[in-house]
Amino acid sequence: MRKTRFVIGQFYHVYNRGVDKRSIFLNDRDYQRFMDSISSFNDVEPIGHLSRNVVHDSDEIKNMLIQISAFCLMPNHFHFLIEQKADDGISKFLHRLLTGYTMYFNKRYERSGALFQSTFKSKHVKNDSYLLQLSRYIHLNPLKILSPECKEPTAADRLLKMYPWSSYRDFCQQSGMNKENRKNMIVDMVGGPDDYRKFVVEYVRNNSLSNLNLSRLSLDKKGCGN
């Protein structure tokens, strides 16, 4: 039985990896399929049989189950910073998303069986400081495969902006800021998009990405406004 009780309006770190740590995304088509599915399955009303592998237009979504404020897709795992928007929204959304993607993946690569490791993992985000640190942790993840020894913040920023399967670029944009979007609430904690970018990438100057973990990040209070 799941220990975390999901509550409407609360934030959660939701993540999972491939079974036996196997890759779950083999190319851009797989990544894009997963991204399209995020939009398609985020609706209170069921969209029909998952076995049809049909991806619906995101414009059809009327009532969201969840809102993803930050995300990162990696070759063998994913991270979401999720706010629950409807009763049992996170569980329903993840069940649809992971089941649908597994069916797509197994059909495409002529395999069978589970693709993801057990059920998805989740942790409640209990305060603003943890929310901010979690967003940084999620956005730093691609550097572990792009340039794990990177020590130059400018280079780290450039690499992260080039990575297409993360919300980092959205957080760093200077225009289109909507106060109703939760990502902008996170950005405002450190003063704005440019300050958020610096908050994320300055971490690499004095820290090893090979040891990147949320507990270590939480000990670094720089940029938290504390």
Backbone as a chain_set.jsonl record, in Angstrom:
{"seq": "MRKTRFVIGQFYHVYNRGVDKRSIFLNDRDYQRFMDSISSFNDVEPIGHLSRNVVHDSDEIKNMLIQISAFCLMPNHFHFLIEQKADDGISKFLHRLLTGYTMYFNKRYERSGALFQSTFKSKHVKNDSYLLQLSRYIHLNPLKILSPECKEPTAADRLLKMYPWSSYRDFCQQSGMNKENRKNMIVDMVGGPDDYRKFVVEYVRNNSLSNLNLSRLSLDKKGCGN", "coords": {"N": [[0.851, -1.203, 0.0], [0.531, 2.241, -0.821], [2.449, 4.71, 0.838], [2.378, 7.476, 0.702], [-0.086, 9.942, 0.821], [-1.94, 11.488, -1.489], [-2.791, 14.875, -1.929], [-5.044, 17.357, -3.012], [-3.768, 20.296, -4.496], [-1.306, 20.132, -3.324], [2.284, 19.644, -3.623], [4.386, 17.177, -5.181], [7.23, 15.059, -5.499], [7.687, 12.971, -8.073], [8.794, 9.961, -9.426], [10.456, 7.465, -11.453], [12.118, 4.517, -12.726], [13.512, 2.49, -15.385], [12.851, -1.044, -15.479], [15.217, -3.155, -13.923], [17.007, -1.151, -14.291], [17.061, -0.535, -16.979], [17.135, 1.105, -20.223], [14.542, 3.354, -21.035], [13.919, 5.128, -22.936], [14.878, 5.159, -26.184], [15.416, 6.705, -28.359], [14.778, 9.884, -30.038], [12.15, 9.751, -30.92], [10.886, 8.104, -29.04], [11.124, 9.641, -26.695], [9.557, 11.847, -27.477], [7.09, 10.632, -27.831], [6.455, 9.963, -25.195], [6.277, 12.531, -24.097], [4.087, 13.546, -25.57], [2.142, 11.833, -24.621], [1.939, 12.632, -21.985], [0.423, 14.967, -22.138], [-1.912, 13.93, -23.322], [-2.992, 12.059, -21.488], [-3.616, 13.52, -19.284], [-6.269, 14.178, -18.125], [-9.4, 14.415, -16.583], [-11.548, 12.981, -17.628], [-11.726, 9.752, -19.058], [-9.792, 8.695, -21.924], [-10.266, 6.624, -23.601], [-9.466, 3.331, -24.954], [-6.257, 2.313, -24.03], [-4.821, 0.501, -25.443], [-5.075, 1.079, -28.073], [-3.149, 2.844, -28.633], [-3.38, 5.552, -29.21], [-2.657, 8.929, -29.532], [-3.957, 11.817, -28.316], [-4.987, 15.132, -29.271], [-3.663, 17.807, -27.39], [-5.291, 19.957, -26.987], [-7.767, 19.011, -26.421], [-7.983, 18.54, -23.767], [-9.799, 19.089, -20.841], [-10.297, 19.067, -18.012], [-7.771, 18.974, -15.827], [-5.889, 16.344, -14.348], [-3.508, 16.575, -13.011], [-0.805, 18.956, -12.499], [2.21, 19.473, -14.028], [4.969, 20.949, -12.825], [7.755, 21.024, -13.048], [10.096, 19.056, -14.885], [12.094, 16.237, -15.959], [13.333, 14.109, -18.376], [15.217, 11.236, -18.555], [17.582, 8.848, -19.978], [17.03, 6.329, -18.701], [15.197, 6.858, -16.703], [12.755, 9.054, -15.087], [11.829, 12.319, -13.811], [9.333, 14.097, -12.101], [7.935, 17.134, -10.962], [5.113, 17.527, -9.381], [1.822, 18.871, -9.073], [-1.131, 17.992, -7.499], [-4.346, 18.087, -8.964], [-6.899, 17.076, -9.033], [-9.108, 14.742, -7.376], [-7.367, 11.865, -6.455], [-5.729, 12.259, -8.579], [-2.925, 12.114, -9.269], [-2.257, 9.372, -9.047], [-4.052, 8.236, -10.936], [-3.231, 9.523, -13.292], [-0.484, 8.723, -13.531], [-0.794, 5.964, -13.738], [-2.182, 5.696, -16.189], [-0.314, 6.952, -17.919], [2.135, 5.437, -17.657], [1.267, 2.85, -18.225], [0.232, 3.153, -20.828], [2.525, 4.062, -22.222], [4.255, 1.898, -21.872], [2.909, -0.079, -23.338], [3.078, 1.013, -25.899], [5.923, 1.021, -26.191], [6.595, -1.7, -25.935], [5.266, -2.782, -28.121], [6.516, -1.473, -30.252], [9.194, -2.3, -30.016], [9.018, -4.989, -30.0], [8.757, -6.568, -27.616], [7.892, -7.907, -24.35], [6.176, -7.695, -21.173], [6.955, -6.002, -18.005], [8.01, -2.589, -18.113], [8.728, -0.498, -16.483], [10.12, 0.009, -13.185], [8.58, -1.61, -10.71], [5.986, 0.065, -8.866], [5.475, 3.634, -9.284], [7.625, 6.02, -7.592], [7.246, 8.375, -4.889], [7.418, 11.558, -3.206], [6.382, 13.804, -0.732], [6.35, 17.302, -1.09], [7.13, 19.463, 1.265], [7.663, 22.124, 1.969], [8.585, 25.509, 0.891], [11.353, 25.849, 0.547], [12.31, 23.258, 0.095], [10.899, 22.745, -2.233], [12.098, 24.525, -4.046], [14.771, 23.588, -4.039], [14.337, 21.011, -5.014], [13.454, 21.525, -7.628], [15.82, 22.481, -8.727], [17.476, 20.23, -8.478], [16.139, 18.438, -10.212], [16.503, 19.776, -12.662], [19.272, 19.769, -12.975], [19.919, 17.174, -13.586], [20.374, 16.275, -16.394], [23.054, 16.974, -16.878], [24.569, 14.958, -15.855], [24.824, 13.089, -17.827], [25.529, 14.607, -20.017], [27.796, 16.203, -19.433], [29.5, 15.271, -17.034], [31.716, 16.148, -15.564], [31.651, 18.856, -15.591], [32.517, 22.125, -14.599], [32.069, 24.726, -14.993], [29.828, 27.279, -14.766], [28.619, 28.774, -16.913], [29.002, 27.136, -19.138], [27.584, 24.916, -18.256], [24.997, 25.97, -18.165], [24.546, 26.47, -20.879], [24.588, 23.837, -21.933], [22.422, 22.666, -20.578], [20.295, 24.168, -21.556], [20.246, 23.269, -24.124], [19.302, 20.726, -23.912], [16.539, 18.883, -24.776], [14.539, 17.551, -23.332], [13.539, 18.468, -20.882], [12.353, 20.824, -18.423], [13.923, 23.028, -18.04], [14.639, 25.166, -19.808], [12.197, 26.506, -20.007], [11.942, 27.578, -17.462], [13.948, 29.455, -17.49], [13.28, 31.407, -19.306], [12.699, 34.771, -20.429], [10.355, 36.009, -21.042], [6.729, 35.969, -21.305], [5.754, 35.352, -18.788], [3.56, 33.963, -16.572], [1.576, 34.463, -13.838], [-0.122, 32.555, -12.853], [1.015, 30.193, -13.417], [2.736, 27.592, -11.886], [5.476, 27.222, -12.096], [6.511, 29.741, -12.339], [6.122, 30.78, -9.839], [8.063, 29.394, -8.45], [10.384, 30.324, -9.732], [10.243, 33.021, -8.978], [11.0, 32.892, -6.349], [13.727, 33.202, -6.19], [14.14, 35.586, -7.442], [13.727, 35.922, -10.213], [13.85, 34.859, -13.752], [16.596, 34.99, -14.713], [18.054, 35.008, -12.344], [17.237, 32.555, -11.365], [18.388, 30.802, -13.216], [21.117, 31.218, -12.646], [21.133, 30.314, -10.013], [20.694, 27.569, -10.37], [22.885, 26.641, -12.05], [25.246, 27.51, -10.788], [25.806, 25.661, -8.917], [27.496, 23.701, -9.96], [30.067, 24.627, -9.809], [31.478, 24.094, -7.425], [30.85, 21.5, -6.774], [30.461, 17.966, -7.244], [28.937, 16.365, -9.941], [28.637, 13.69, -10.181], [27.978, 12.808, -7.719], [25.487, 13.803, -7.347], [22.619, 14.398, -5.528], [19.457, 14.739, -3.896], [19.502, 15.191, -1.143], [22.087, 16.192, -0.69], [21.954, 18.57, -2.174], [20.05, 19.948, -0.659], [21.474, 20.762, 1.504], [22.876, 22.877, 0.618], [22.322, 26.115, 0.813], [22.515, 28.352, -0.739], [21.138, 30.921, -2.672], [18.578, 30.478, -1.883], [17.275, 32.429, -0.606], [17.398, 32.494, 2.099]], "CA": [[0.0, 0.0, 0.0], [1.323, 3.449, -0.919], [2.51, 5.47, 2.075], [2.051, 8.874, 0.432], [-1.483, 10.268, 0.543], [-1.91, 12.654, -2.364], [-3.775, 15.887, -1.564], [-5.226, 18.404, -4.019], [-3.08, 21.542, -4.203], [0.018, 19.874, -2.762], [3.315, 19.261, -4.576], [5.04, 15.892, -4.943], [8.293, 14.606, -6.394], [7.288, 11.664, -8.584], [9.877, 9.482, -10.275], [10.551, 6.021, -11.659], [13.149, 4.13, -13.676], [13.253, 1.257, -16.106], [13.093, -2.278, -14.749], [16.639, -3.526, -13.98], [17.711, 0.071, -14.709], [17.173, -0.528, -18.431], [16.717, 2.336, -20.891], [13.122, 3.432, -21.385], [13.876, 5.98, -24.127], [15.988, 4.744, -27.028], [15.669, 7.729, -29.375], [13.909, 11.055, -29.914], [10.74, 9.368, -31.121], [10.38, 7.61, -27.756], [10.966, 10.797, -25.805], [8.424, 12.653, -27.923], [5.87, 9.878, -27.544], [6.189, 10.115, -23.767], [5.836, 13.91, -23.91], [2.729, 13.651, -26.099], [1.256, 11.084, -23.729], [1.728, 13.444, -20.78], [-0.72, 15.836, -22.432], [-3.11, 13.169, -23.658], [-3.551, 11.335, -20.354], [-3.86, 14.44, -18.17], [-7.657, 14.606, -18.243], [-10.281, 13.692, -15.666], [-12.348, 12.05, -18.419], [-10.913, 8.753, -19.769], [-9.685, 8.98, -23.363], [-10.516, 5.423, -24.388], [-8.58, 2.197, -24.754], [-4.834, 2.582, -24.197], [-4.26, -0.465, -26.385], [-5.11, 1.639, -29.424], [-1.954, 3.667, -28.784], [-3.772, 6.807, -29.843], [-2.287, 10.144, -28.814], [-4.95, 12.835, -28.633], [-4.574, 16.53, -29.273], [-3.695, 18.362, -26.039], [-6.358, 20.956, -26.891], [-8.986, 18.353, -25.978], [-7.986, 18.423, -22.316], [-10.711, 20.024, -20.199], [-10.082, 19.096, -16.574], [-6.502, 18.305, -15.587], [-5.68, 15.536, -13.153], [-2.303, 17.073, -12.337], [-0.023, 19.953, -13.223], [3.64, 19.236, -13.9], [5.658, 22.235, -12.737], [9.114, 20.81, -13.555], [10.293, 17.661, -15.275], [13.277, 15.859, -16.716], [13.344, 12.736, -18.869], [16.566, 10.718, -18.744], [17.488, 7.604, -20.743], [16.434, 5.186, -18.0], [14.291, 7.26, -15.634], [12.168, 10.386, -15.231], [11.472, 13.056, -12.604], [8.276, 15.099, -12.207], [7.467, 17.915, -9.817], [3.69, 17.493, -9.724], [0.778, 19.345, -8.168], [-2.39, 17.278, -7.744], [-5.434, 19.017, -9.279], [-8.191, 16.392, -8.89], [-9.05, 13.597, -6.466], [-6.628, 10.703, -6.953], [-5.227, 12.655, -9.89], [-1.568, 11.642, -9.539], [-2.286, 7.927, -9.273], [-4.728, 7.967, -12.205], [-2.39, 10.003, -14.38], [0.705, 7.874, -13.692], [-1.22, 4.644, -14.223], [-2.441, 5.822, -17.621], [0.911, 7.306, -18.633], [3.112, 4.356, -17.679], [0.67, 1.717, -18.936], [0.164, 3.485, -22.251], [3.86, 4.111, -22.812], [4.774, 0.532, -21.901], [2.282, -0.767, -24.468], [3.721, 1.56, -27.101], [7.318, 0.589, -26.24], [6.651, -3.143, -26.179], [4.844, -3.039, -29.506], [7.519, -0.959, -31.179], [10.451, -3.038, -29.935], [8.686, -6.413, -30.013], [9.087, -7.156, -26.33], [6.725, -8.053, -23.488], [6.474, -7.579, -19.753], [7.058, -4.683, -17.384], [9.069, -1.687, -18.571], [9.128, 0.334, -15.355], [10.453, -0.675, -11.943], [7.513, -1.632, -9.722], [5.135, 1.254, -8.964], [6.253, 4.861, -9.248], [7.999, 6.52, -6.272], [6.767, 9.744, -4.663], [7.726, 12.208, -1.934], [5.642, 15.047, -0.528], [7.147, 18.521, -0.975], [6.471, 20.028, 2.445], [7.891, 23.56, 2.17], [9.09, 26.22, -0.28], [12.785, 25.612, 0.386], [12.461, 21.948, -0.543], [10.358, 22.906, -3.588], [13.124, 25.179, -4.848], [15.9, 22.683, -4.189], [13.903, 19.912, -5.867], [13.452, 21.976, -9.024], [17.221, 22.54, -9.162], [17.928, 18.846, -8.623], [15.55, 17.899, -11.449], [17.071, 20.422, -13.842], [20.689, 19.437, -13.109], [20.097, 15.777, -13.964], [20.976, 15.994, -17.706], [24.497, 17.155, -16.899], [25.216, 13.696, -15.489], [25.135, 12.378, -19.067], [26.058, 15.54, -21.005], [29.146, 16.621, -19.043], [29.523, 15.039, -15.593], [32.829, 16.837, -14.909], [31.514, 20.295, -15.838], [32.72, 22.996, -13.443], [31.875, 26.105, -15.459], [28.384, 27.544, -14.816], [28.16, 29.22, -18.227], [28.946, 25.948, -19.985], [26.477, 24.096, -17.756], [23.769, 26.626, -18.603], [24.411, 26.241, -22.328], [24.249, 22.433, -22.147], [21.068, 22.408, -20.071], [19.338, 24.795, -22.464], [20.214, 22.472, -25.354], [18.66, 19.445, -23.661], [15.132, 19.141, -25.111], [13.579, 16.751, -22.568], [13.546, 19.044, -19.537], [11.657, 22.119, -18.343], [14.885, 24.065, -17.664], [14.534, 26.345, -20.679], [10.974, 27.237, -19.655], [12.2, 28.316, -16.236], [14.927, 30.521, -17.734], [12.822, 32.361, -20.308], [12.513, 36.12, -19.901], [9.054, 36.554, -21.436], [5.592, 35.074, -21.188], [5.599, 34.916, -17.407], [2.167, 33.908, -16.141], [1.567, 34.262, -12.397], [-0.909, 31.377, -12.516], [1.847, 29.018, -13.655], [3.489, 27.309, -10.67], [6.907, 27.35, -12.305], [6.888, 31.124, -12.119], [6.19, 30.937, -8.394], [9.379, 28.886, -8.056], [11.37, 31.279, -10.25], [10.157, 34.247, -8.182], [11.647, 32.686, -5.043], [15.116, 33.662, -6.251], [14.198, 36.915, -8.024], [13.375, 35.99, -11.628], [14.447, 33.827, -14.607], [18.052, 35.028, -14.768], [18.542, 34.588, -11.028], [17.005, 31.117, -11.24], [19.425, 30.146, -14.017], [22.36, 31.258, -11.871], [20.927, 29.452, -8.852], [20.859, 26.172, -10.78], [24.186, 26.253, -12.618], [26.372, 27.8, -9.905], [26.069, 24.464, -8.119], [28.545, 22.855, -10.532], [31.397, 25.2, -9.591], [32.152, 23.498, -6.268], [30.251, 20.218, -6.436], [30.57, 16.905, -8.243], [27.65, 15.886, -10.433], [28.57, 12.24, -10.006], [27.366, 12.577, -6.408], [24.275, 14.616, -7.271], [21.431, 13.842, -4.893], [18.62, 15.79, -3.328], [19.949, 15.472, 0.226], [23.261, 17.06, -0.782], [21.485, 19.885, -2.613], [19.307, 20.594, 0.409], [22.44, 21.334, 2.443], [23.383, 24.089, -0.001], [21.24, 27.081, 0.923], [22.767, 29.532, -1.583], [20.089, 31.219, -3.629], [17.253, 30.155, -1.362], [16.692, 33.598, 0.032], [17.408, 32.291, 3.558]], "C": [[0.883, 1.248, 0.0], [1.255, 4.267, 0.369], [2.075, 6.92, 1.88], [0.569, 9.031, 0.123], [-1.503, 11.576, -0.246], [-3.088, 13.584, -2.059], [-3.844, 16.942, -2.664], [-4.525, 19.685, -3.568], [-1.699, 21.369, -3.612], [0.98, 19.401, -3.859], [3.969, 17.94, -4.162], [6.158, 15.682, -5.959], [7.938, 13.179, -6.798], [8.349, 11.201, -9.579], [9.812, 7.963, -10.404], [11.622, 5.753, -12.697], [12.752, 2.841, -14.364], [13.562, 0.04, -15.247], [14.537, -2.717, -14.988], [17.494, -2.38, -14.506], [17.907, 0.154, -16.226], [16.717, 0.813, -19.0], [15.242, 2.255, -21.248], [12.891, 4.355, -22.589], [15.103, 5.644, -24.972], [16.343, 5.777, -28.098], [14.659, 8.866, -29.192], [12.436, 10.715, -30.078], [10.128, 8.868, -29.815], [10.153, 8.751, -26.776], [9.719, 11.6, -26.182], [7.109, 11.945, -27.661], [5.474, 10.045, -26.076], [5.665, 11.525, -23.476], [4.405, 14.1, -24.403], [1.728, 12.957, -25.178], [0.974, 11.85, -22.446], [0.513, 14.347, -20.977], [-2.0, 15.038, -22.616], [-3.783, 12.545, -22.446], [-3.883, 12.234, -19.168], [-5.256, 15.041, -18.259], [-8.506, 13.767, -17.304], [-11.099, 12.65, -16.407], [-11.446, 11.065, -19.145], [-10.905, 9.038, -21.261], [-9.916, 7.742, -24.217], [-9.474, 4.358, -24.125], [-7.129, 2.575, -25.001], [-4.228, 1.674, -25.255], [-4.277, 0.038, -27.819], [-3.895, 2.507, -29.712], [-2.254, 4.973, -29.509], [-3.358, 7.976, -28.96], [-3.228, 11.251, -29.265], [-4.351, 14.231, -28.593], [-4.715, 17.097, -27.872], [-4.793, 19.401, -25.866], [-7.662, 20.349, -26.384], [-9.095, 18.278, -24.46], [-8.863, 19.497, -21.697], [-10.424, 20.178, -18.707], [-8.834, 18.29, -16.234], [-6.519, 17.491, -14.296], [-4.54, 16.1, -12.314], [-1.74, 18.257, -13.112], [1.442, 19.657, -12.967], [4.351, 20.588, -13.936], [7.086, 22.147, -13.258], [9.256, 19.339, -13.906], [11.648, 17.479, -15.924], [13.146, 14.396, -17.1], [14.788, 12.344, -19.147], [16.472, 9.362, -19.446], [16.816, 6.449, -20.016], [15.54, 5.564, -16.829], [13.707, 8.64, -15.921], [11.908, 10.978, -13.852], [10.356, 14.042, -12.943], [8.156, 15.838, -10.88], [6.008, 18.204, -10.115], [2.841, 18.126, -8.632], [-0.507, 18.586, -8.499], [-3.53, 18.284, -7.912], [-6.817, 18.402, -9.104], [-8.014, 15.213, -7.946], [-8.365, 12.402, -7.139], [-5.974, 10.982, -8.299], [-3.859, 12.096, -10.22], [-1.569, 10.156, -9.862], [-2.933, 7.575, -10.613], [-3.84, 8.35, -13.383], [-1.194, 9.082, -14.609], [0.338, 6.482, -14.184], [-1.454, 4.688, -15.728], [-1.154, 6.028, -18.404], [1.855, 6.113, -18.758], [2.573, 3.113, -18.385], [0.674, 1.968, -20.443], [1.534, 3.488, -22.901], [4.483, 2.721, -22.891], [4.204, -0.243, -23.083], [2.875, -0.289, -25.795], [5.128, 0.999, -27.261], [7.427, -0.892, -26.579], [6.254, -3.499, -27.606], [5.926, -2.616, -30.488], [8.778, -1.823, -31.193], [10.244, -4.549, -29.768], [9.168, -7.11, -28.741], [7.796, -7.301, -25.524], [7.162, -7.881, -22.04], [6.612, -6.149, -19.281], [8.216, -3.894, -17.982], [9.617, -0.864, -17.413], [9.297, -0.5, -14.087], [9.314, -0.549, -10.937], [6.564, -0.454, -9.943], [6.014, 2.49, -8.893], [6.527, 5.279, -7.8], [7.509, 7.962, -6.124], [7.186, 10.241, -3.287], [6.978, 13.532, -1.873], [6.613, 16.209, -0.388], [6.496, 19.386, 0.105], [6.68, 21.522, 2.645], [8.54, 24.165, 0.922], [10.574, 25.964, -0.518], [13.034, 24.29, -0.317], [11.965, 22.005, -1.987], [11.412, 23.493, -4.513], [14.311, 24.25, -5.089], [15.557, 21.505, -5.109], [13.915, 20.314, -7.334], [14.877, 22.041, -9.558], [17.775, 21.13, -9.39], [17.419, 18.236, -9.938], [16.253, 18.469, -12.675], [18.557, 20.142, -14.031], [20.926, 18.03, -13.645], [20.754, 15.546, -15.332], [22.49, 16.144, -17.749], [25.236, 15.869, -16.545], [25.556, 12.865, -16.72], [25.76, 13.302, -20.111], [27.506, 15.921, -20.713], [29.291, 16.493, -17.537], [30.648, 15.759, -14.848], [32.764, 18.354, -15.084], [31.663, 21.092, -14.55], [32.485, 24.466, -13.783], [30.389, 26.389, -15.598], [27.87, 27.968, -16.177], [28.028, 28.039, -19.184], [27.793, 25.043, -19.566], [25.143, 24.661, -18.223], [23.51, 26.363, -20.082], [23.984, 24.801, -22.614], [22.816, 22.126, -21.713], [20.007, 23.013, -20.974], [19.212, 24.015, -23.769], [19.472, 21.154, -25.154], [17.147, 19.596, -23.826], [14.11, 18.478, -24.193], [13.566, 17.163, -21.094], [12.817, 20.379, -19.579], [12.606, 23.269, -18.036], [14.748, 25.324, -18.505], [13.298, 27.171, -20.36], [11.183, 28.088, -18.416], [13.098, 29.525, -16.471], [14.459, 31.569, -18.733], [12.49, 33.706, -19.664], [11.139, 36.7, -20.218], [7.961, 35.53, -21.203], [5.358, 34.569, -19.775], [4.143, 35.058, -16.966], [2.111, 33.564, -14.665], [0.761, 33.044, -11.98], [-0.11, 30.086, -12.707], [2.752, 28.798, -12.454], [4.989, 27.441, -10.873], [7.365, 28.78, -12.038], [6.93, 31.464, -10.639], [7.559, 30.491, -7.886], [10.472, 29.85, -8.493], [11.402, 32.544, -9.397], [10.822, 34.119, -6.816], [13.081, 33.202, -5.023], [15.26, 34.977, -7.01], [13.845, 37.028, -9.491], [14.125, 34.951, -12.433], [15.97, 33.822, -14.609], [18.662, 34.584, -13.448], [18.327, 33.087, -10.823], [18.07, 30.347, -12.012], [20.745, 30.093, -13.238], [22.28, 30.336, -10.662], [21.17, 27.984, -9.202], [22.307, 25.873, -11.142], [25.377, 26.575, -11.735], [26.734, 26.595, -9.051], [27.274, 23.685, -8.637], [29.942, 23.36, -10.203], [32.168, 24.45, -8.495], [31.624, 22.122, -5.881], [30.391, 19.233, -7.589], [29.188, 16.418, -8.654], [27.518, 14.374, -10.289], [27.94, 11.868, -8.666], [26.078, 13.377, -6.233], [23.143, 13.851, -6.602], [20.718, 14.955, -4.153], [19.046, 16.154, -1.919], [21.137, 16.421, 0.227], [22.854, 18.471, -1.203], [20.804, 20.643, -1.488], [20.216, 21.225, 1.447], [23.018, 22.637, 1.926], [22.272, 25.121, -0.051], [21.434, 28.306, 0.029], [21.62, 29.702, -2.577], [18.692, 30.961, -3.122], [16.566, 31.361, -0.76], [16.632, 33.463, 1.532], [18.476, 33.14, 4.203]], "O": [[1.87, 1.311, 0.734], [0.18, 4.495, 0.924], [1.48, 7.523, 2.773], [0.031, 8.332, -0.736], [-1.13, 12.631, 0.266], [-4.231, 13.14, -1.945], [-2.814, 17.368, -3.186], [-4.661, 20.111, -2.421], [-0.984, 22.352, -3.416], [0.565, 18.841, -4.874], [4.09, 17.627, -2.977], [6.047, 16.075, -7.121], [7.896, 12.284, -5.955], [8.753, 11.954, -10.465], [9.204, 7.275, -9.586], [11.995, 6.644, -13.459], [11.784, 2.184, -13.981], [14.437, 0.091, -14.383], [15.028, -2.661, -16.116], [18.558, -2.595, -15.086], [18.816, 0.836, -16.699], [16.0, 1.565, -18.339], [14.756, 1.221, -21.705], [11.812, 4.363, -23.181], [16.236, 5.823, -24.525], [17.43, 5.735, -28.674], [13.802, 8.817, -28.31], [11.577, 11.327, -29.444], [8.975, 9.176, -29.516], [9.119, 8.818, -26.111], [8.929, 11.982, -25.319], [6.119, 12.584, -27.306], [4.301, 10.244, -25.76], [4.722, 11.693, -22.702], [3.597, 14.743, -23.732], [0.611, 13.436, -24.983], [-0.113, 11.733, -21.88], [-0.325, 14.474, -20.083], [-3.055, 15.431, -22.119], [-5.011, 12.501, -22.375], [-4.381, 11.752, -18.15], [-5.417, 16.247, -18.444], [-8.35, 12.548, -17.238], [-11.326, 11.557, -15.889], [-10.487, 11.485, -19.793], [-11.879, 9.556, -21.807], [-9.774, 7.804, -25.438], [-8.689, 4.467, -23.183], [-6.798, 3.1, -26.064], [-3.238, 2.032, -25.893], [-3.584, -0.501, -28.681], [-3.629, 2.867, -30.859], [-1.458, 5.435, -30.327], [-3.677, 8.004, -27.772], [-3.29, 11.584, -30.448], [-3.327, 14.464, -27.95], [-5.745, 16.908, -27.224], [-5.191, 19.702, -24.741], [-8.563, 21.075, -25.965], [-10.164, 17.989, -23.923], [-8.697, 20.681, -21.988], [-10.322, 21.297, -18.203], [-8.837, 17.064, -16.34], [-7.093, 17.906, -13.289], [-4.592, 16.106, -11.084], [-2.15, 18.526, -14.241], [1.872, 19.595, -11.815], [4.336, 21.281, -14.953], [7.581, 23.104, -13.854], [8.615, 18.481, -13.3], [12.271, 18.438, -16.38], [12.881, 13.544, -16.252], [15.497, 13.031, -19.882], [15.389, 8.781, -19.506], [16.104, 5.664, -20.641], [15.159, 4.7, -16.04], [14.109, 9.312, -16.871], [11.782, 10.259, -12.861], [10.425, 14.74, -13.954], [8.263, 15.239, -9.81], [5.69, 19.016, -10.984], [3.094, 17.952, -7.44], [-0.922, 18.546, -9.657], [-3.672, 19.213, -7.116], [-7.809, 19.128, -9.033], [-6.897, 14.739, -7.74], [-8.736, 11.989, -8.238], [-5.698, 10.062, -9.068], [-3.64, 11.644, -11.344], [-0.953, 9.728, -10.838], [-2.429, 6.721, -11.343], [-3.714, 7.599, -14.349], [-0.915, 8.699, -15.745], [1.081, 5.884, -14.963], [-0.981, 3.818, -16.459], [-0.921, 5.372, -19.42], [2.325, 5.811, -19.855], [3.319, 2.404, -19.06], [1.067, 1.106, -21.228], [1.696, 2.975, -24.009], [5.164, 2.401, -23.865], [4.928, -0.98, -23.753], [3.138, -1.088, -26.694], [5.493, 0.549, -28.347], [8.248, -1.29, -27.406], [6.829, -4.398, -28.22], [6.214, -3.331, -31.447], [9.365, -2.053, -32.251], [11.174, -5.285, -29.438], [9.89, -8.106, -28.792], [6.732, -6.867, -25.966], [8.351, -7.916, -21.722], [6.415, -5.204, -20.045], [9.262, -4.452, -18.313], [10.811, -0.568, -17.359], [8.7, -1.566, -13.938], [9.112, 0.525, -10.369], [6.362, -0.023, -11.078], [7.173, 2.406, -8.485], [5.765, 4.941, -6.894], [7.374, 8.682, -7.113], [7.297, 9.47, -2.334], [6.948, 14.286, -2.845], [7.593, 16.114, 0.352], [5.436, 19.97, -0.117], [5.947, 22.14, 3.417], [8.983, 23.45, 0.024], [11.008, 25.872, -1.666], [13.869, 24.207, -1.218], [12.553, 21.377, -2.868], [11.6, 23.015, -5.631], [14.798, 24.138, -6.214], [16.398, 21.059, -5.89], [14.337, 19.536, -8.189], [15.121, 21.694, -10.713], [18.462, 20.878, -10.38], [18.174, 17.602, -10.675], [16.564, 17.738, -13.616], [19.06, 20.266, -15.147], [22.023, 17.726, -14.112], [21.629, 14.686, -15.429], [23.148, 15.507, -18.572], [26.405, 15.71, -16.896], [26.463, 12.033, -16.678], [26.456, 12.825, -21.007], [28.342, 15.96, -21.616], [29.216, 17.494, -16.824], [30.555, 15.963, -13.638], [33.72, 19.057, -14.758], [31.027, 20.789, -13.541], [32.684, 25.343, -12.943], [29.737, 25.803, -16.461], [26.777, 27.558, -16.567], [27.064, 27.95, -19.945], [27.106, 24.471, -20.412], [24.258, 23.91, -18.633], [22.383, 26.068, -20.48], [23.109, 24.571, -23.449], [22.09, 21.41, -22.403], [18.933, 22.435, -21.142], [18.184, 24.092, -24.442], [19.055, 20.529, -26.129], [16.528, 20.363, -23.089], [12.925, 18.807, -24.262], [13.579, 16.325, -20.192], [12.681, 20.99, -20.64], [12.148, 24.385, -17.792], [14.742, 26.431, -17.967], [13.337, 28.4, -20.432], [10.659, 29.199, -18.327], [13.021, 30.509, -15.735], [15.181, 32.534, -18.985], [12.058, 33.771, -18.513], [10.791, 37.769, -19.717], [8.239, 34.361, -20.934], [4.822, 33.478, -19.584], [3.579, 36.152, -16.991], [2.551, 32.484, -14.269], [0.935, 32.543, -10.869], [-0.503, 29.024, -12.224], [3.463, 29.714, -12.041], [5.711, 27.741, -9.922], [8.479, 29.001, -11.564], [7.69, 32.34, -10.224], [8.143, 31.125, -7.007], [11.38, 30.159, -7.721], [12.477, 33.079, -9.125], [11.169, 35.124, -6.196], [13.593, 33.592, -3.974], [16.38, 35.448, -7.209], [13.675, 38.143, -9.984], [14.952, 34.227, -11.88], [16.58, 32.756, -14.516], [19.664, 33.869, -13.428], [19.142, 32.425, -10.18], [18.596, 29.35, -11.518], [21.402, 29.054, -13.182], [23.251, 29.656, -10.328], [21.779, 27.247, -8.427], [22.898, 24.942, -10.594], [26.437, 25.972, -11.908], [27.842, 26.515, -8.521], [27.999, 23.075, -7.851], [30.908, 22.604, -10.307], [33.366, 24.204, -8.63], [31.911, 21.628, -4.791], [30.435, 19.622, -8.756], [28.362, 16.095, -7.8], [26.408, 13.842, -10.276], [27.432, 10.76, -8.495], [25.629, 13.604, -5.109], [22.756, 12.776, -7.062], [21.31, 15.984, -3.828], [18.96, 17.32, -1.535], [21.2, 17.344, 1.039], [23.352, 19.453, -0.653], [20.965, 21.858, -1.375], [19.796, 22.114, 2.188], [23.584, 23.417, 2.691], [21.368, 25.011, -0.878], [20.598, 29.21, 0.04], [21.195, 28.749, -3.23], [17.718, 31.194, -3.838], [15.379, 31.301, -0.439], [15.912, 34.212, 2.193], [18.639, 33.107, 5.422]]}, "num_chains": 1, "name": "protein.A"}
